[in-house]
Amino acid sequence: MNKAQDIMTSDVICVRTDTTIRDVARIFTENNISGVPVIDENGDLLGIVTESDLIFQNKRFRVPPVITILDSFFFLNSPEKMDKELRKIAGATVADVYSTPAISIRPDTPLDEIATIMTEKKIHTLPVVGENGAMVGIVGKKDIIKTIL
């Protein structure tokens, strides 16, 4: 059975938290990919930014439901969730939109486990991390589809 090391892309395109949204969109388009790992200055994996994160910026902001009691406003959704959503919609850099922590896999993770993680967690890009914690590759949904051929 195939494992992550058999299907992963070893030449991983990564971005940093200060990368602009426009640059990420260009990377996605020019490389025909749907997500990239976000790393710090030491190359350590911080999270992942995906097409979904960029699409989120174009969604309509819905004012959260509130109730008023005696001139006080009570939001029915958490203020933290609303703040996070506003920051993500208005974000200019990767730091504003990326998901953290990234769900990652090991090089010896079997294909069926990779597919299970992707479907159950609704994610399409998984960084592959070696024994020492360094990123050694990435597996995307297209890599799994290629195994069907």
C-alpha positions as CSV (number, residue, x, y, z in Angstrom):
1,M,0.0,0.0,0.0
2,N,1.2,3.5,-0.8
3,K,2.4,5.7,2.0
4,A,2.9,9.5,2.2
5,Q,6.5,9.2,1.2
6,D,5.4,7.5,-2.0
7,I,3.0,10.1,-3.2
8,M,4.2,13.4,-1.5
9,T,5.7,16.3,-3.3
10,S,9.2,16.9,-1.8
11,D,9.8,20.3,-3.3
12,V,7.5,22.2,-1.0
13,I,6.5,25.8,-1.7
14,C,6.1,27.6,1.7
15,V,5.2,31.1,2.8
16,R,5.8,33.2,5.9
17,T,3.3,35.0,8.0
18,D,4.2,38.4,6.4
19,T,3.5,37.2,2.8
20,T,0.7,39.2,1.3
21,I,-2.6,37.7,0.3
22,R,-2.0,38.8,-3.3
23,D,1.3,36.9,-3.4
24,V,-0.3,33.8,-2.0
25,A,-3.1,34.0,-4.7
26,R,-0.3,34.3,-7.3
27,I,1.5,31.2,-5.9
28,F,-1.7,29.2,-6.0
29,T,-2.5,30.2,-9.5
30,E,1.0,29.9,-11.0
31,N,1.7,26.5,-9.4
32,N,-1.8,25.0,-9.7
33,I,-2.0,24.2,-5.9
34,S,-4.6,24.8,-3.3
35,G,-2.6,25.3,-0.1
36,V,0.9,26.0,1.2
37,P,2.5,25.5,4.6
38,V,3.3,28.6,6.7
39,I,6.7,28.5,8.3
40,D,8.7,30.8,10.6
41,E,12.2,32.2,10.1
42,N,13.7,28.8,11.3
43,G,11.6,26.8,8.8
44,D,9.4,25.4,11.5
45,L,5.8,24.6,10.5
46,L,3.3,27.1,12.0
47,G,0.2,26.3,10.0
48,I,-1.3,26.3,6.6
49,V,-3.0,28.7,4.2
50,T,-5.4,27.4,1.7
51,E,-7.7,28.6,-1.2
52,S,-10.6,28.4,1.3
53,D,-8.8,30.9,3.5
54,L,-8.6,33.3,0.6
55,I,-12.2,32.7,-0.5
56,F,-13.3,33.4,3.0
57,Q,-12.2,37.0,2.5
58,N,-14.9,37.5,-0.1
59,K,-17.8,36.2,1.9
60,R,-20.5,38.5,3.2
61,F,-20.1,39.4,6.9
62,R,-23.2,38.6,8.8
63,V,-23.9,40.7,11.8
64,P,-24.2,38.3,14.7
65,P,-27.6,38.0,16.5
66,V,-27.9,40.1,19.6
67,I,-30.5,40.7,22.2
68,T,-30.9,43.8,24.3
69,I,-31.9,43.8,27.9
70,L,-32.1,47.1,29.8
71,D,-29.9,49.0,27.3
72,S,-27.3,46.2,27.3
73,F,-26.3,44.3,24.2
74,F,-25.7,40.5,24.4
75,F,-24.2,38.8,21.4
76,L,-25.4,35.3,20.9
77,N,-22.1,34.4,19.2
78,S,-18.8,34.7,21.0
79,P,-17.1,38.1,20.5
80,E,-13.8,36.2,19.9
81,K,-15.4,34.4,16.9
82,M,-16.7,37.6,15.5
83,D,-13.3,39.3,16.0
84,K,-11.5,36.4,14.3
85,E,-13.9,36.4,11.4
86,L,-13.6,40.2,10.9
87,R,-9.8,39.9,11.0
88,K,-9.8,37.1,8.5
89,I,-12.1,39.0,6.1
90,A,-10.0,42.2,6.3
91,G,-6.7,40.4,6.3
92,A,-3.8,41.6,4.2
93,T,-1.2,39.0,5.1
94,V,-1.0,35.3,5.7
95,A,-0.8,36.0,9.5
96,D,-4.4,37.2,9.3
97,V,-5.9,34.2,7.5
98,Y,-3.9,31.0,8.0
99,S,-5.1,28.0,10.0
100,T,-3.0,26.9,13.0
101,P,-1.9,24.4,14.1
102,A,-1.5,22.5,10.8
103,I,-2.6,18.9,10.9
104,S,0.5,17.0,9.6
105,I,1.4,13.4,8.8
106,R,4.5,11.3,8.9
107,P,6.3,9.9,5.8
108,D,5.1,6.3,6.7
109,T,1.4,7.3,7.1
110,P,-0.6,4.9,4.9
111,L,-2.8,6.2,2.0
112,D,-6.0,5.1,3.7
113,E,-5.2,7.0,6.8
114,I,-4.3,10.1,4.8
115,A,-7.7,9.9,2.9
116,T,-9.5,9.4,6.2
117,I,-7.9,12.5,7.7
118,M,-8.7,14.6,4.7
119,T,-12.3,13.5,4.5
120,E,-13.1,13.6,8.2
121,K,-11.3,16.9,8.9
122,K,-12.4,18.4,5.5
123,I,-8.8,19.4,4.6
124,H,-7.0,19.0,1.3
125,T,-3.4,19.7,2.0
126,L,-1.3,17.8,4.6
127,P,2.3,18.7,5.4
128,V,4.6,15.6,5.8
129,V,6.9,16.0,8.9
130,G,9.9,13.8,9.5
131,E,11.2,12.3,12.8
132,N,13.1,15.5,13.7
133,G,10.0,17.7,13.2
134,A,11.3,19.1,9.9
135,M,8.9,19.3,6.9
136,V,9.9,16.8,4.3
137,G,7.0,17.1,1.8
138,I,3.4,17.7,1.3
139,V,0.4,15.6,0.2
140,G,-2.5,17.2,-1.5
141,K,-5.8,15.8,-2.7
142,K,-4.5,15.6,-6.3
143,D,-1.6,13.4,-5.1
144,I,-4.2,10.9,-3.8
145,I,-6.2,11.1,-7.0
146,K,-3.1,10.3,-9.0
147,T,-2.9,6.9,-7.2
148,I,-6.2,5.9,-8.8
149,L,-4.5,6.1,-12.2
